[in-house]
Amino acid sequence: MKSLRWRLLATLGIAIFVLWSSMAAWMFTSIRRELISVLDDRLIASTRMVAGIVQQFSHEQIQSASVPGKHVDLTSVIARDGVACEVSLVRAEVELLPLARTENSPGFDSLQGTGFGRIDKGGKLWRTYVLEENGIRIATADRIDVREGLVQSFAYAMVLPFAMALLGLLAITWWACTKGLEPLRRLQHTLAKRPPQDGTPIEDGRDIEELAPMVNSLNALLLRMNATIEHERRWTADAAHELRTPLTAIKTHVQVTQLLVQRELKLMPGQSCLAAEQIQQSLEYTMSGITHMHDTLEQLLMLARVESGSALDTRKLSGIAIVGAFERACEQSQQHAAEQGHTAQLQAQVSPGAPQDWQSWQVALPAPLLVCAVSNLVDNALRHHQGQEPVTAHLELQEQAGQVCISIRDHGPGMSQAECEQALRRFWRKNPSSQGSGLGLTIVQRIVDSVQGHLTVQPAPGGGLKVHLHLPVVLCQSAECAA
């Protein structure tokens, strides 16, 4: 994933590094040249200083310097500034008589002429300067490796502050980028916290010149999306309402026809009775189809209300009202299953706990939606249940996790893991000829999403399905709990 912060930091870091490195290279070259010039001037100054001091001695003293026991001590004179130095008496053009030299002197016998030069003694290179005045030759020298050591020390002295300054500048740049991108982080946090049904315009970032165009574009996109979604929801609701009325009329006529056929069955014996029984069976199939379509329309209406947010209100379900909604949903599902001829039994359980434990918590969901979610899950379990074992519905308050968990377990034919993942799709049914609209789990999923909950469907050990409904809960204030 690309990062604006890292991109900006890398761009500034590379630009600063290249700029400073170029300036440092130019400064190093210039200062190295100046430093070498200063060291050469030092050799010249040392040579002239020694020449000036030697000139203070008389000619006889200088001539006697080479006589043992009578020489003038010139070592203390030429060794004052630390450079290698040698004083020689010029007797002929090619004959030199050394008068004095320092201990670190490399020897200047191979030098020819005056001025700057270079000699190699013992594998060490020396920078030399020679001056001849009044028959006296004075030679001074510096080791070139010592000079380079001074240059390197200066380079290190430049590099360390440069590196520290670069790191400090990158840290300041990182901090400045973080502060500069703070409005983007706030905008992201605002968008992450917005509920799905909230279509109000975004206000964060509209006062920042760089963010205002993006926020305005987001608001325009939200308006277009809300208009499109609202149009589809209205169409779904209107279509369901328009179809429900004729279906109700058809259902009424079929019921009347069934009553008439039943009466004819009692009055007409023989072959006519067989035809009436066939008509009765056909009417029962018709009624089953009408009931299925009617249930599908009711589920569509509920789904439209849930997705549009019209079924939501600002009230929260607090305290033991959560338990009451759970028990009411189980009772409705049990009654509905009995009306449809299902014999499966339901065992509803609530995790142990004192009433005051439940009273301290609340879920951001009104009672009708919680009843709708639980009843849809229990209806599915009772419809597909098989065997003598009862369907279990368990409500548990998990305080440490901060959630309410509702578990539904049946012993029906069950589904594979792949089928469980598809079960949340609209109108999906494992067996197309079975009862149900294929919208129950979709409605539950939409209700759970409205409060940032979680719904899981998974195969149960030993057969059947196990559905877990997790709803986040928060501690409520005393006044809210009382309400």
Buried (B, 14 or more C-beta within 10 A) or exposed (E): EEEEBEEBBEEBBEEBBEEBEEEBEEEBEEBBEEBBEEBBEBBBBBBBBBBEBBEEBEEEBBBBBBEEEEBBEBBEBBBEEEBBBBBBBBEEEEEBEBBBBBEEBBBBEEBEEBEEBEBEBEEEBBBBBBBBBEEBBBBBBBBBEEBEEBBEEBBEEBEEEBEEEBEEBBEEBBEEBEEBBEBBEEBEEEEEEEEEBEBEEBEBBBEEEEBEEBBBEBBEEBEEEBEEBEEEBEEBBEBBEEBBEEBEEBBEEBEEBBEEBEEBBEEBEEEEEEBBEEBBEEBEEBBEEBBBBBBBBBBBBBBBBBBBBEBBEEBBBBBBBBBBBBBBBBBBBBEBBEEEEBEBBBEBEBBEEEEEBBBBBBBBBBBBBBBBBBBBBBBBBBBBBEEEBBBBBBBBBEEEEEBBBBBBBBBBBBBEEEBBEEBBEBEBBBEEEEBBBBBBBBBBBBBBBBBEBBBEBBBBEEBBBBBBBBBBBEEBEEEBBEE
